[in-house]
Amino acid sequence: MKPVDRRTVLRVGGAAVAVAAGVTGFADRSLAAALVSADLVVYGATAGGLVAAIQARRMGRTAIVLEPSTHLGGLTTGGLGQTDTGNGAAIKGIAGEFYRRIHAKYAGTPVTPTSPARFTFEPHVARAVFDEMLASAGVPVYLGVRLASVTRSGNRLLEVVGDNGQTYRGAMFIDASYEGDLMARAGVSFTVGREANATYGETINGVQLRSGHQFNFPVSPYVVAGSPGSGLLPGISAAALAPAGSADDLIQAYNYRMCLTQAASRLPFPKPAGFDPVHYELAARYIQAGWTGPFFTTHGVGNGKTDSNNNGAFSTDFIGANYAYPTASYAARESIAADHRTYQQGFMWFLANDPRVPAAIRSATASWGLAADEFTATGGWPPQLYVREARRMVSAHVMTERNCRGQEPVPDPVGLASYTMDSHNCQRVVVGGVVKNEGDVQIGVPGPYGVSFRSIVPTEAQCANLLVPVCLAASHIAYGSIRMEPVFMILGQSAATAAVLAISAASPVQRVPYATLRSRLVADGQLVEWPPPAGPGEVIVDSKGAGVTRAGTWVTSTATPGYWGADYEHDGNTAKGVNRLRFRPTLPSSGTYTVYLRWTADPNRASNVPIDIVHGGGLTTRTVDQRVTGGQWVALGSYSFAAGADGSLLIRTENTNGYVIADAARWVLTP
């Protein structure tokens, strides 16, 4: 059978075109030339890479995207439809536009700058949105192009050559891949693995034996249970557990984010070729010890479908099977990805069919299956392996835990991140004769924080025309917070902005004045500080700001994300009617203002919180449900207000049926 020529797939203006050498028919014949030139060459058709190219085009420059696989959109179109947002209000710019377009797709309405964002979606919807954005911007995406070589002159990249023989020349380059291959080929310093806590003055890096996704019942790690002489089961390290906080070259586990459904059309979990029951012996023993689940997540993304992820001590993460991946060859990576696919498909088949699994668990698992209308080219299985971390650049500023915690704000932020410092387990070890997972860390951050411009560019001496917004300079644990798809989009836009400014000034990208870069980012809707500055005619009063008075006792918290500023407050679900908190704005002018309130949602919140709005026409009482619509501004109506500090918004607690949250209030002048 003649192999498919994966190298000659081109995507132009949203239409896929398969082109063999010498075949005509391109929308733009120059794109089929032996040498293709563009102002910006982006390697990696991840969400971050696509946004980078779109931004360059919107700034009037040419851009192309090269992708070594045949999949476009990375994890955003590859099954990760339950977006890890942190504080969704910190996601603006083109990233925010993408999620507004997602909402518009489901709502059947036009997208506008004021459209709400939707962070859950089916994979094919995300792909459709990217296709539309790429077509609108006129971005060609070359699929199936693997790097064969790069050409440098001094400290500048001149061109990259694909293994299809085509050469791609650019003034600026962006490596937006999950692996950092172009960065490495360009001679830029990088690291793989976990730093010691001592390296950057951190507390949760390196080896971490914790309780997250841990075995809750004792399980023997040996081939013959209880017999050390029989050897260890697959995937369990024979090395002694290193001291807490020590460095190693291990990385957090990978998996596939499955799109599952319980619809009648679902595809049953296949039993993969190469299925080996020994890989699931630990799971069988864990179940026999008393574990009844969950074994994977079933987060809904729309139309009865899920984004299903790792959940628990033994789940879809193939712990310990990815160590070679970051620096492996393309062929070796394909083999590693295939091993992950076999493992995960085998695990799902095991749960649904193996007689060692209780009937109730088999039945519950078999009620799910792969969505038949997603990933149709790969039988419903996602084509994108979740590469949670690979290479990480080492540059003039390495983002660390202290940056994430807000203890050391960076002076040159080009975007915000806000997700938990999150590492999946890195290895399985033997502790006291039983198996343990090691490496899981889930530590929250106090609020959105800035990511340094210096962390997405190499040092000038190493490469003066390359930016790295995905495999950026960050410690293992800081990367665990930054490594979210919306942040990659944010940093992709900022990287492209800096690249275009450097082209215009004919300067190394490192010498783009930060003030100039910041000004353009803000003009294009990017957020670079938190809380963001109030807009024209807008007054925001935070619970910790001026203009707040309170009665009773209010407790500060950061437990639930989506809050404004550094934290939020709650009434402790006590002293009902005694606890109350008033926001009083100082308004710049008289007029009609729309009043908004913000809270963090949770099932333990009150669904009947009374809100008194004092305005020029008197007093209006509204009731809000704080179990829903968290992390966003909720409009409470428009009212007339006089200039100054006469108006207010009072949160009351009497007769409320749960925790009452006080976060921030907002007044926006109607033009």
Protein Blocks (a to p, Z undefined) as FASTA:
>chain_A
ZZddfklccceehiacdddehiahifblklmpmbdcdfbdcehjafklmmmmmmmmmnop
acddddfblcehijmlnopabccekjmklpgcjllmmmmmmmmmmnopacdfkbccdfbd
cfklmmmmmmmmmmmnopacdehiacfbdcdehjacfbdcdfkopacddfbdcdfbfnom
mmmmnopacdedjddfklnopakgcjdddfehpafbdcdfbfbghiaknopaehiafbdc
ddehiacfbdcdddddddddfbfkbccddddehiafklmmmmmmmmmnopabjfbdcddf
behiacdddedjbdfbdghilmmmmmmcfklmmmmmmmmmmmmmmmmmmmmmpmkbcfkl
mmmmmmpccdfkgoklnnopafbdcdfbccddddfbdcdfklmnopaccfbbcbdcfbdc
ddddfbdcdeehiacdehiacdddfbdcdddfklmcccfklomcbccfklpccdfklmmm
mmpfklmmmmmmmmmmmmmmmmmnopafklpcfklmmmmmmmnopafbdcddddehiacd
dfkbghiacehjddddfkbghiehjbdcdehlpaehkaccddddddfbgcdddddddddd
dfkbcfbbccddddfklpadddddfkgoghiacdebjcdddehjkbccdddfehiabdcd
dfbdcddddZZ
